[in-house]
Amino acid sequence: MARKRRIEELTRRWQERREERRRTQSRDGVPREAADPVRSARAASAFPFRRMTPADYVARHGADMVGFTYDDYTYADAALQAWLEEVGRLLRLRSDRHGGGNMPGTAETPDTTETPDTTETPDPVETPDDSEAQKT
């Protein structure tokens, strides 16, 4: 039990530091950096932003998302950007209401294999090689 309390304390401290950094950046007008290509591709393929509202996603997975950082970056896809920002906002509201959130059961990137009662699949990410292969 002591180890779990230690992890909870470290998570809480990390969340506080991250929120302070976000507030300072916002106050000082510091823009967020663009997500690198790997993070952008991962976000586009792992999150169901075309099929599920942010509220529904947070209701389903929010308890396991104490380390969500995808909203710390900007994305070229405006729909993905808006969806991730709203998920982040809802998670912060949830954390504030529940006194800091719950401990994660999964990693930050969502598991793209859903439970058998859902038909969700990850959004495909087209690479330049894929589009060239389709032309030939």
Backbone as JSON, one array per atom type, in Angstrom:
{
  "sequence": "MARKRRIEELTRRWQERREERRRTQSRDGVPREAADPVRSARAASAFPFRRMTPADYVARHGADMVGFTYDDYTYADAALQAWLEEVGRLLRLRSDRHGGGNMPGTAETPDTTETPDTTETPDPVETPDDSEAQKT",
  "N": [[0.82, -1.2, 0.0], [2.02, 1.22, 0.63], [3.61, 1.78, -1.56], [1.71, 2.32, -3.56], [0.54, 4.66, -2.51], [2.75, 6.34, -2.68], [3.12, 6.48, -5.46], [0.7, 7.71, -6.14], [1.09, 10.19, -4.86], [3.35, 11.18, -6.26], [2.23, 11.36, -8.81], [0.23, 13.27, -8.36], [1.83, 15.5, -7.7], [3.22, 15.83, -10.14], [1.06, 16.49, -11.8], [0.29, 18.95, -10.66], [2.59, 20.53, -11.17], [2.57, 20.49, -13.98], [0.12, 21.77, -14.53], [0.65, 24.3, -13.47], [2.71, 25.11, -15.19], [1.25, 25.2, -17.6], [-0.57, 27.27, -16.99], [1.21, 29.42, -16.63], [2.41, 29.58, -19.2], [0.15, 30.22, -20.71], [-0.63, 32.66, -19.55], [1.64, 34.22, -20.14], [1.57, 34.26, -22.86], [2.88, 32.32, -24.34], [3.24, 30.24, -27.05], [2.03, 26.91, -27.67], [4.07, 24.1, -28.55], [4.36, 22.52, -31.76], [3.1, 19.26, -32.38], [5.23, 16.48, -32.85], [5.79, 14.49, -35.86], [5.41, 11.73, -35.26], [3.95, 11.73, -32.83], [1.68, 13.11, -33.71], [0.65, 11.32, -35.64], [0.16, 9.13, -33.99], [-1.79, 10.19, -32.25], [-3.86, 10.74, -34.08], [-4.49, 8.18, -34.95], [-5.03, 6.71, -32.65], [-7.0, 7.93, -31.05], [-10.54, 8.21, -31.05], [-11.59, 10.5, -32.55], [-13.26, 11.16, -34.66], [-15.51, 9.69, -34.35], [-16.54, 9.71, -31.77], [-17.68, 11.75, -29.13], [-15.81, 14.17, -27.22], [-16.77, 14.28, -24.57], [-18.1, 11.81, -24.24], [-15.93, 10.1, -24.58], [-14.27, 10.79, -22.4], [-16.0, 10.13, -20.33], [-16.01, 7.39, -20.59], [-13.26, 6.61, -20.46], [-11.9, 8.33, -18.78], [-11.15, 7.96, -16.03], [-8.83, 6.51, -16.16], [-6.96, 8.2, -17.2], [-4.93, 9.97, -16.06], [-2.52, 11.07, -16.8], [-2.7, 12.52, -19.19], [-1.43, 14.2, -21.95], [-1.72, 15.05, -24.51], [-3.01, 17.37, -25.24], [-1.15, 19.33, -24.86], [0.14, 20.09, -27.09], [0.14, 21.36, -30.51], [-1.76, 20.6, -33.46], [-1.88, 19.77, -36.94], [-4.3, 18.97, -38.03], [-7.33, 20.34, -37.66], [-9.75, 19.38, -36.55], [-8.91, 17.23, -34.97], [-7.24, 18.65, -33.24], [-9.09, 20.35, -31.87], [-10.69, 18.39, -30.65], [-8.87, 17.04, -28.95], [-8.12, 19.16, -27.27], [-10.55, 19.66, -25.99], [-10.97, 17.19, -24.68], [-8.8, 17.3, -22.89], [-9.56, 19.56, -21.39], [-11.96, 18.64, -20.2], [-10.94, 16.49, -18.73], [-9.36, 17.86, -16.87], [-11.35, 19.26, -15.5], [-12.72, 17.1, -14.41], [-10.72, 16.04, -12.77], [-10.41, 18.16, -10.97], [-12.9, 18.12, -9.7], [-12.85, 15.6, -8.5], [-10.82, 15.68, -6.72], [-8.14, 15.47, -7.71], [-8.09, 13.24, -9.3], [-7.95, 9.75, -10.38], [-5.78, 6.89, -10.04], [-3.84, 5.73, -12.78], [-4.86, 3.07, -14.96], [-3.92, 2.35, -17.27], [-1.61, 3.21, -19.9], [-0.71, 6.54, -21.11], [-1.42, 6.88, -23.86], [-4.33, 5.84, -25.43], [-5.71, 2.52, -25.31], [-6.19, 0.94, -28.27], [-7.7, -1.24, -28.83], [-10.84, -2.04, -28.24], [-13.4, -2.99, -25.86], [-15.34, -6.02, -26.32], [-18.04, -5.22, -26.7], [-18.2, -3.02, -28.34], [-17.85, -1.4, -31.53], [-15.83, 0.17, -32.34], [-12.99, 1.24, -34.16], [-9.55, 2.07, -34.69], [-8.8, 5.23, -36.26], [-7.68, 5.27, -39.61], [-4.33, 6.02, -40.6], [-3.04, 7.68, -43.2], [-0.18, 7.21, -45.03], [2.45, 8.62, -47.07], [3.44, 6.52, -48.64], [1.27, 4.75, -48.68], [-0.69, 6.11, -50.22], [0.59, 6.26, -52.69], [0.8, 3.56, -53.32], [-1.83, 2.91, -53.79], [-2.37, 4.18, -56.15], [-1.1, 2.75, -58.13]],
  "CA": [[0.0, 0.0, 0.0], [2.88, 2.39, 0.68], [4.05, 2.08, -2.92], [0.59, 2.95, -4.26], [0.44, 6.03, -2.01], [3.88, 7.08, -3.24], [2.8, 6.73, -6.87], [-0.36, 8.72, -6.15], [1.7, 11.46, -4.49], [4.17, 11.63, -7.38], [1.31, 11.74, -9.89], [-0.39, 14.54, -7.96], [2.84, 16.55, -7.83], [3.45, 16.05, -11.56], [-0.11, 17.2, -12.32], [0.36, 20.33, -10.19], [3.64, 21.21, -11.93], [2.11, 20.64, -15.35], [-0.92, 22.8, -14.56], [1.3, 25.58, -13.25], [3.39, 25.43, -16.45], [0.22, 25.58, -18.58], [-1.08, 28.59, -16.61], [2.27, 30.39, -16.91], [2.51, 29.73, -20.65], [-1.05, 30.93, -21.18], [-0.54, 34.04, -19.06], [2.74, 34.91, -20.82], [1.36, 34.21, -24.3], [3.82, 31.4, -24.97], [2.48, 29.25, -27.83], [2.39, 25.5, -27.52], [4.84, 23.61, -29.69], [3.68, 21.58, -32.65], [3.38, 17.84, -32.14], [6.1, 15.89, -33.86], [5.02, 13.6, -36.75], [5.03, 10.46, -34.6], [2.87, 12.02, -31.88], [0.49, 13.45, -34.51], [0.12, 10.08, -36.21], [-0.36, 8.33, -32.88], [-3.04, 10.8, -31.8], [-4.88, 10.57, -35.12], [-4.9, 6.78, -35.07], [-5.43, 6.1, -31.37], [-8.19, 8.56, -30.48], [-11.7, 8.14, -31.96], [-12.11, 11.86, -32.62], [-14.29, 11.29, -35.71], [-16.65, 8.84, -34.03], [-16.98, 9.81, -30.38], [-17.5, 13.1, -28.59], [-14.87, 14.2, -26.09], [-17.47, 13.97, -23.32], [-18.3, 10.36, -24.18], [-14.63, 9.47, -24.41], [-13.84, 11.01, -21.02], [-16.87, 9.34, -19.46], [-15.61, 5.98, -20.71], [-11.85, 6.35, -20.18], [-11.3, 9.39, -17.98], [-10.56, 7.51, -14.77], [-7.52, 5.94, -16.45], [-6.19, 9.16, -17.99], [-4.37, 11.0, -15.19], [-1.31, 11.62, -17.4], [-3.01, 12.96, -20.55], [-0.65, 15.37, -22.35], [-1.88, 15.32, -25.94], [-3.46, 18.75, -25.42], [-0.02, 20.24, -24.67], [0.73, 20.34, -28.4], [-0.77, 21.75, -31.57], [-1.86, 19.6, -34.52], [-2.29, 20.33, -38.22], [-5.71, 18.62, -38.22], [-8.12, 21.2, -36.77], [-10.73, 18.57, -35.83], [-8.15, 16.51, -33.94], [-6.81, 19.67, -32.27], [-10.24, 20.74, -31.05], [-11.12, 17.23, -29.87], [-7.89, 16.81, -27.88], [-8.23, 20.26, -26.31], [-11.76, 19.46, -25.18], [-10.7, 16.06, -23.78], [-7.95, 17.82, -21.83], [-10.37, 20.44, -20.52], [-12.87, 17.8, -19.43], [-10.16, 15.74, -17.75], [-8.98, 18.78, -15.78], [-12.56, 19.48, -14.7], [-12.95, 15.85, -13.68], [-9.69, 15.96, -11.74], [-10.73, 19.16, -9.95], [-14.08, 17.65, -8.96], [-12.56, 14.38, -7.76], [-9.67, 15.87, -5.86], [-6.87, 15.06, -8.28], [-8.21, 12.1, -10.22], [-7.64, 8.39, -9.96], [-4.53, 6.37, -10.55], [-4.05, 5.14, -14.1], [-4.83, 1.63, -15.16], [-3.3, 2.18, -18.58], [-0.68, 4.27, -20.3], [-1.32, 7.77, -21.61], [-2.04, 6.64, -25.15], [-5.41, 4.89, -25.19], [-5.65, 1.2, -25.93], [-7.08, 1.03, -29.43], [-8.56, -2.41, -28.89], [-11.94, -1.8, -27.32], [-14.08, -4.16, -25.34], [-16.13, -6.66, -27.37], [-19.36, -4.64, -26.9], [-18.12, -1.84, -29.18], [-17.33, -1.67, -32.87], [-14.85, 1.2, -32.68], [-11.66, 0.88, -34.65], [-8.75, 3.28, -34.81], [-8.82, 5.92, -37.54], [-6.46, 4.96, -40.37], [-3.41, 7.11, -40.88], [-2.5, 7.46, -44.53], [1.2, 7.66, -45.22], [2.7, 8.84, -48.5], [3.6, 5.23, -49.31], [-0.05, 4.17, -48.89], [-1.38, 6.74, -51.33], [1.28, 5.87, -53.92], [0.5, 2.17, -53.61], [-3.19, 2.84, -54.29], [-2.4, 4.72, -57.52], [-0.52, 1.81, -59.09]],
  "C": [[0.86, 1.26, 0.0], [3.34, 2.78, -0.72], [2.94, 2.79, -3.71], [0.43, 4.4, -3.8], [1.56, 6.9, -2.57], [3.63, 7.43, -4.71], [1.72, 7.8, -6.99], [0.19, 10.1, -5.83], [2.54, 12.02, -5.63], [3.3, 12.09, -8.55], [0.67, 13.09, -9.59], [0.59, 15.7, -8.12], [3.13, 16.87, -9.29], [2.29, 16.86, -12.16], [-0.08, 18.67, -11.9], [1.41, 21.12, -10.95], [3.2, 21.47, -13.36], [1.07, 21.74, -15.46], [-0.33, 24.18, -14.34], [2.03, 26.03, -14.52], [2.38, 25.9, -17.5], [-0.32, 26.98, -18.27], [-0.06, 29.68, -16.94], [2.41, 30.63, -18.4], [1.34, 30.52, -21.2], [-0.98, 32.41, -20.8], [0.5, 34.85, -19.83], [2.62, 34.88, -22.34], [2.34, 33.31, -25.03], [3.03, 30.34, -25.74], [2.95, 27.83, -27.53], [3.18, 25.06, -28.74], [4.01, 22.62, -30.5], [4.06, 20.15, -32.29], [4.29, 17.33, -33.23], [5.29, 14.9, -34.7], [4.58, 12.29, -36.1], [3.87, 10.68, -33.64], [1.58, 12.35, -32.63], [-0.16, 12.19, -35.09], [-0.5, 9.2, -35.13], [-1.7, 8.88, -32.39], [-4.16, 10.57, -32.81], [-5.37, 9.14, -35.21], [-5.45, 6.2, -33.78], [-6.73, 6.67, -30.8], [-9.33, 8.56, -31.49], [-12.36, 9.5, -32.17], [-13.15, 12.07, -33.7], [-15.58, 10.55, -35.35], [-17.24, 9.02, -32.64], [-16.75, 11.23, -29.88], [-16.46, 13.04, -27.47], [-15.54, 13.82, -24.77], [-17.69, 12.47, -23.17], [-16.98, 9.63, -23.93], [-14.14, 9.6, -22.97], [-14.71, 10.22, -20.05], [-16.44, 7.88, -19.45], [-14.2, 5.72, -20.17], [-11.19, 7.31, -19.19], [-10.61, 8.95, -16.69], [-9.15, 6.95, -14.96], [-6.57, 6.94, -17.1], [-5.61, 10.29, -17.13], [-3.13, 11.66, -15.79], [-1.52, 12.1, -18.83], [-2.24, 14.23, -20.88], [-0.83, 15.72, -23.82], [-2.36, 16.75, -26.2], [-2.36, 19.77, -25.15], [0.59, 20.68, -26.0], [-0.32, 20.84, -29.37], [-0.67, 20.72, -32.7], [-2.35, 20.27, -35.8], [-3.77, 20.07, -38.5], [-6.55, 19.38, -37.2], [-9.14, 20.41, -35.96], [-10.06, 17.8, -34.7], [-7.73, 17.48, -32.84], [-7.94, 20.04, -31.32], [-10.68, 19.61, -30.13], [-10.17, 17.01, -28.7], [-7.93, 17.92, -26.84], [-9.44, 20.08, -25.4], [-11.59, 18.27, -24.23], [-9.85, 16.54, -22.62], [-8.71, 18.69, -20.85], [-11.29, 19.62, -19.62], [-12.12, 16.97, -18.38], [-9.72, 16.63, -16.59], [-10.18, 19.08, -14.89], [-12.86, 18.27, -13.82], [-11.98, 15.73, -12.5], [-9.99, 16.94, -10.6], [-11.9, 18.71, -9.09], [-13.77, 16.46, -8.06], [-11.3, 14.48, -6.92], [-8.37, 15.31, -6.42], [-6.93, 13.84, -9.15], [-7.84, 10.78, -9.6], [-6.31, 7.97, -10.52], [-4.79, 5.66, -11.87], [-4.05, 3.63, -14.06], [-4.15, 1.31, -16.47], [-2.34, 3.33, -18.83], [-1.44, 5.46, -20.86], [-2.01, 7.58, -22.94], [-3.11, 5.58, -24.96], [-5.17, 3.57, -25.9], [-6.65, 1.22, -27.08], [-7.92, -0.22, -29.61], [-9.63, -2.24, -27.82], [-12.52, -3.11, -26.82], [-14.99, -4.74, -26.42], [-17.49, -6.0, -27.64], [-19.33, -3.39, -27.78], [-17.51, -2.19, -30.53], [-16.3, -0.64, -33.28], [-13.55, 0.6, -33.17], [-10.86, 2.15, -34.77], [-8.89, 3.9, -36.2], [-7.56, 5.58, -38.3], [-5.62, 6.2, -40.58], [-2.78, 6.8, -42.22], [-1.09, 8.02, -44.59], [1.42, 7.88, -46.7], [2.86, 7.54, -49.27], [2.25, 4.58, -49.62], [-0.74, 4.78, -50.09], [-0.72, 6.4, -52.66], [0.93, 4.45, -54.32], [-0.91, 2.04, -54.21], [-3.27, 3.32, -55.74], [-1.92, 3.71, -58.55], [-1.31, 0.54, -59.21]]
}
